[in-house]
Amino acid sequence: MSRTEEKLKALGVVLPTPATPVANYLPFVVSGASLVISGQLPFGPDGRLAPEHEGKLGGAVSPEAGKAAARLCVVNVLAQAKAALGDLDRIVRCVRLGGFMNAAPGFTALPGVMNGASDFMVEALGEAGRHARSTVGVAELPLNSAVEVEALFEILS
């Protein structure tokens, strides 16, 4: 077991089976020393969205539930990274996270919700998890998800 997976285990996290794409795209792409992970939704261990992670932030979804959803998105990002690399210790650093928030009009607490993703990436990878990011409020997300997170990693070839 890799050091990163041991760290995840210590955090009480078991990586799920990665979600299969539902459209014409790849879940990840490795190009040179880069790994790009397509946007991940906050699917739970059962492969489904929990009701508290469906809907609009600032509407049916509280900021706290949104933050938990963002964290779960990163768990799924790491599951895709494991599928791509076989060993999470090949990750040199998380370069960037992109967060998309299904936001009700006027909801501006997007950065705090995205901290669920950022904080967990740093918990999982330590200093190598510190990253640049963008956080964008959108009108809708697939499956009425509250949050979607994508990632860019530098990796060992």
N, C-alpha and C positions, 0 to 999 in steps of 0.2 A: 504494500500500500504506500502511495506517495505521501510525502510530508504534508502536502496540501489536503489530501483526503483525510489524513490523520487529524489535521486541524479542523476540518469540517465535522468529522466524527465527534471531536471534543466539543464542538458547538451544538451537537445534537442534530446535525444535518446529514441526511442520506440523499445522495443524488438520485433523482428519479430517472426512469427511462426517458430519453429526450423525445419531445413532441415531433411528430412527423408533419412536414409541410402540407398545407391544405390547398395550395395553389402552385403555380409554376415558378418556384424559386428553390434555392438550396438553403438548408438550415445553417450552413457555415461554408466559408471558402478559405482555404489556405493559399496564400500567394507569397512566396519568398519567406520573409521572417514575420509575416502578418497573418493573423487569424481574425476574420470578421464573422461575428455571430449575428444572424438575422434576428429581428425583433422577437422577443419571447414574452408570452403572456404569463400571468400568475397562476398557472395550472398547479393544483395540489398533487399530492402523491397518487390520488385516484385518477389523475389525468383530466380533471374537470376544474372549472372556475367555481370558487365558493360564492354563494349569493352575496356575501359582503364585499366581493371584489368585482361585482357587476354594476354598471351604471356610471353616473357622473359624479366626479369629485365636487363637493360643494352642493350636491343634491342628495341622492340616495346613498352615496359613499362618503363616509367621514374621512377627514385627513389621516386619522390614525389607521383606519382600514386601508387607505391608499398607500400609506407608508409600508404596511405589512405586505401589500400586494407588490410593491416595488422590490422589496427584499426577496419575495418569492420569485419574481422575474429573474433576479440574479442567480438564484439557485438553479433555475432552468438554463440560464446562460452558461453556467459552469458545467451543467450536465451536457450541453452541446459541445463545450470545449473538450470535455473528457472524451466524447464520441469522436471528435475531430483528431485529437492528439494521442489518445490512449493513456497519457500521463499528464496530469495537471501541473507537474513540476517542470514541464517544458515552457510554461508561461514565464516570460521574463518580467512583463509588467502589463497591467491594464492601461492602455493608452487613452481610451475614451469610452464613456458611456453616453448613450443617447436615450432620453426618456420622453415618452409621449403620454400625456395625461388627458383622459376623457373628462374635460372640465365643463362644468355648468358656467353660463355667462356670469362674469364678475368674480369667479373663483381665482384668486391670485396667489394662493399659498402653495404653488407648484414646487418651489425649491425644497420646502420641508418634506413634501411627499417623496420627492426624488432622493432625499437623504436616506430613505430606507434602502435604496439600491447602493448608493455610494458607501454608506456605513458598512453594509454587509460585505461589499467587495474588499474593503480595507480589513475587516475582521478575517476574511478568508485568506487573503493574500499578503497581509501585512503591508509594509511600505510599498511593495510591488503592486498593490491594489489601488494606490493613489493615482488619480486620473483627471483628465480634462473631461468636461461634460457639457451637454446642452439639455435643456428641459423645455418642452413645448406643450402648450395646451392645445388640444384638438377638439373638433366637434364630435367625432365618433371614433371608435376603435373596433377591430374585429371581435365578434362574439359579445359585444357590449362590455368588453373588459374595461376596467377603470384605468389600467396602466399597461404599457408595453415598454420593454427596455432592450436595446441593441448594444453590442460591444465591439471594440477593436482591441486586440491584444498584440503585443510583440512576443514572438516565440523563438525558442531555439530550433534551428532547422534540423 
